[in-house]
Amino acid sequence: MRGVVFDGKQVQVVDDLDVREPGAGEVLVAVSAAGLCHSDLSVVDGTIPFPVPVVLGHEGAGVVEAVGVGVTHVAPGDHVALSTLANCGACADCDRGRPTMCRKAIGRPQKPFTRGGQAVYQFACNSAFAERTVVKAVQAVRIPKDIPLTSAALIGCGVLTGVGAVLNRARVDRGDTVLVIGTGGIGLNVIQGARIAGALRIVAVDANPAKEEAARQFGATDFLTSAEGVKDLLPTGVDHAFECVGRVELVRQAVDLLDRHGQAVLLGMPAPTAEASFAVASMFLDKSILGCRYGSSRPQHDIALYAELYRQGSLLLDELVTETYPVEDFEKARADAEAGRVARGVLTF
């Protein structure tokens, strides 16, 4: 079968990949569509260290082909969106409703694929850039069949991370003011999460002025090409600032632009050794800096919720899909993503 494999030096679209059958508590999914997220590119450029060879992709949707023993919540023929969160469901964090903190879901890469007799790693417990993938049952979330799979593919990462950061981690309230630095796939979902939460003012910042139209479509009330102008719009600062780029100087800007009791939420992915600084005295008015893993989400609950919000017209998914590419055109999709020409490019099988 076809898949996108990174061997540590180059990325190849191969056609000789195999995947094993699902074991107990697992699901085999025929992937229909997969979004190209910057986290995939971060594996390639080394920002996210990961063992190789590895099948890339972690944001996908498809159709269940087979289920292992003990799986009852999905069946062959069901449409599913895939989560990257292979949490155990039994530890203290899972029991508290914090599956993103499950230690068994982090840093335990598996090898369900083979190529030429060699075992190949799975990225983010998912590897959606393959015609078929095996995931833990908890990662396969059934969705209505009337949702296009090219749109549903984006729920499992970009939407969960961006919208979840607003609703679950920051808990933005009606009337709050929100700053979003970076309006790529994650930033646009932060913007629409803030709109859904009822934020009164949503200021989007992106150095690319061509991003304004999409930012406003998703809910931004203001658009700037530099954070320097935020204080002109909101002199006392903002209630919530989301850094969606992963640059330490922008983290500092997010902190500096907070109002009293404000919170900066860090979503961008800098290099593992990157360090950010801030004026300690500036934090003493009950300000906070928050990390956020995967939108602090509960995928089985949140994916179903976001699917329903999409059906009701509140959550935009189709509008996130700027371009679709057959998987063979991965390099074109990669170039478009790196150049910022797309909100999300989607690979199709």
N, C-alpha and C positions, 0 to 999 in steps of 0.2 A: 504494500500500500504506500501511498505518498505521504510525505511529511517533511518538515523543515528542521534540519539537524545542524547544530553548531558543534564543531569538533575542537574548539579552542583556538582555531586560526581562521576558519572561514565558515560561512553559512551556505548550506546546500539544500536545494529541494530534491529529495531522493524519492525513488519509487520502489525500494527494496526493504522497506521497514515492516516489521511484524510486531504484533502485540498479543500477549497471552490472553486466555479466556478469563472471565471474572471468577474470583474465588469467593469464599463466604463473605457476605457483607460488602460485595463490590458490584459495580454496574459497568457494562460495556456499552459505550455510546458511539454511534456513528455521527461524527461531527459534520454539521452542515455549514457553519460559519464561525469565524473567530476574529475578534478584533486585535489589531496590532497596537499594543500598548508600549509606552516608552520603557517599561520594566523589561520587556523582551530585548529591546535594544541595549539596555543597561547590562544585560548578561553578555552581549556581544562585545561591548566596549570595556568591560571589566569593572564597571561601577558596582554591579551586583556579582560578587564572586559565586561561581557555581561549578560543580564538577562536570566534566565532559567525557564523552559526547553526550549531548542532551537534545531532546526534542523540545523545541520552544513552544510558546503559546500558553496562555492561562486565562483567556477571556473568550468563552465559546458557548455554543448551544447546538443541540442536535437531537437525534432520535435514539431512544433506548433500543439496543439490539438484543441484549441478554442480561439477566441478573443472576447473581450468585445466591447461594443458600442463605435464607434469613432475610432477604430483601423483599419487603411487601409494599412500600410506599410508592414505588414505580414499577412499571411492567413494560415488556417489549411493545413498541409502538408509541409510547408516551413521548411527548416533546419535553425536553429539559433544558434549563440553563445550568451551567457548571460553575460551582464555587471553587476557589483555590483552598478553601479551609477544610483540611482533612482532620478535624478535631475528633477526639476520642469519645466525647459524650459522657464520660464517666468520672473525670477528675473534678477537683474542687472548683476550678475556674469554669468548666463546662456546666457544672451543677449550679453555679451562681449566675448563669446566663451570660458568661463572658468567653465564648468559644474562641475569640481571636487571641486569647491569652493561653490557650491550651498548649502545654509544652510538647505534646506529641504531634502537634500540627506544624511545628516550626523546626526547620533544619534537619529533617529526616528524609532525604531524597530516596525514592524507590527506583527500580529498574524494570518496569513492566514490558519494555520494548527490547527487541533484538534487531541487529542488522548484520548480515553476513556472519552470524554466529556470535557476535559480540553484544553484550548487554549494553543498553542505552538508557541514560537517566531520564526521569520525568521532571519537567520544570514546574515548580509550584504545585506539586501533587495533581497536575492537570494535563499539560501538554496538548493544548487544543489545536496546535498546528499539525495535526495528523488526521488522517481519514477516520481512524478509530482510536479511542483511548479508554483505559480502564481507570475508574475513580472509585473512591470509597462511597458507599451508599449515601452518606450524609452530604456529599458534594453534588449530587444530582437532584435538582429541585424541579418538580413538575410544573409546567406553565401551560396556559391555554393554547390550543392549537391555532387560534386566530391571530396570534402574535407572530409577525414575520421573524424567522430565525436569524436573519441578518441583523435585526434590531435587538432581539432577545439576547444575542451573543454579548452585547455590551453591558448587560445588567451585572454579570458575574464579577467584574472588576471595577471599571470606571464609574458605574452608577453606585454600586455598593460603597465604594471608597468615598466618592464625592458627596453624594446625597447623605450617606451614613455619617460622614464627619459632621455634617450640619445637624442632623436630627438626633443622632445617638451620642456623639462625643461633645460637641459644643452646646447642644440643646438650644439652638437659636429660638428666640421667642418672638411673638408678634410685636411689631414696632421696633425691633432691634436694628442697629446699623451694622453692615457687613462689608468688609473689604476682601476682595479676591485677587491675589497676585498671581497672574498666569492664567490664560483662558484656553488651554488645551483641553483634552478630553476630561481630565479630572476637574479643572477649573470650571468648565461649563456645567458639570454636575453639581459642584458646590453652589454655583449661581442658582441653578434651578431648585436645589435643596433649600436655599435661603428664601426663594420665592414661595415655595410650598409651605415653609414654616411661617410665612407672613412678615418677613423682614420689611421694614419701611424704606430703607435706603440700601441699595446693593451697588457698591462701587467696584467695577472691574478695571484691572490694570494689566496692560500687555504692551510690550514695546512695538508690536506689529499692529498698525492702525487698521489693517484689513480684518482684524479679529472683532472689530466693534459690532458689526451687523449680527454675528452669531451671539455675541455676549448679550446684546439687547434682546434678541429673540428668546434667549433662555431666561431672561428676567432681570438683567442689569438695568439699573435706573441711571447710571452714569458710567462713562468710559474714559479712561485716561491712558496715555502712553508712558507715563512715569508716575511713580508714587509720590513724587514731589508735590503734586497738586492736590493730594487728598485733604490736607489741612485747609485748603481754600474752600473745599466743599463742606467739610465737617471739622470746624476749628478745634473742637475739644477731643477729637479722635473718634475711634469706632469701638463698638462693643465686641466685635469678633473680626479677627484678621486671619485669613487662610493663605499660607504660602504653598503654592502648587507647582513650583519650578524646581526647587532643590538647590538653591544658591545661597550661601551663607550671608551675603550682603542683603539679600531680600528677606531672610529671616530677621535680620536686625531691623530692617524697615518695618516689617510686620509688628515687631515688639514696640518700636518707637511710635507707631501710629495708634496705639491703643488708648482708649479713654479710661477713666477710673473703672475698676472692676472688669476691665476688658481682658480678653483671652486671645492669644495667638495660637493657631492650630497648624502644626507642621505636617504637610502632606507630600512635598517634593522629596525626591531621593538624591541626596548629595553622595559624594564618595564616602566609603565607610570611615575614613579617617578625618573627614571634614569637621571643623570646630567653628562654632558661632559664638559671638560675644554680645553682651548687652550691658547697659548701665544698671548695676544692681539697685541703686537708689530709685530707679524708675519703676521698680516692681512693687514698691511698698504701699501703693494704693490699691491693694487687692487684685493686682494683675496676675495673669497666669500664662505659662507657656505649656502647651499640651502636645504630646506626641499622639499619633493616631494610627493604629494598625487596621487596615482594611475596613475603614469606616466604623470601627467598633461594632461590626454587624453580627447579626444572627441570621445566616443565610437562608435557612429554611423558612424563617418568618419574613425576612426583609425582601427576598427575591419575589415571594408571592405577593407581598404588599406593593412593591414597585410595578409588578406586572399589572396589578389591578389599577393602580394610579395611571398607568399608560392607557389602559382600556377606557378609563374615564376622561382622558384628555389632559390630565394634570401634569404627567411626567412625559417629557419629550425623549423619544428614542430614535425614531426614524430620522429626525433632524441631526442626530449625532453622526449618522453614517454619511460621510462626505463622498466616499468612493468605495466601490467593491472591486476586488481583484481575484482572478483565479489564483490558486495557491502557487502556480508556476511563475506568477508575476511578483513573487515576494520581494525581489530587489527593487522593483518600481514602488511597491507599497512602502518599503523601508525608506527609500529616498524621499518620497512625499512626506512621510512622518517626520524625518529628520529636518526637512526644510520648513516644517510648519504649515504645509499646504492643506492639511486635513485636520478636522476635529478628531475623527477616527476613520482609519481605513480598515476595511473588513475583508479578510481572505475567505474565499468560498471553495467548497469541494464538490 
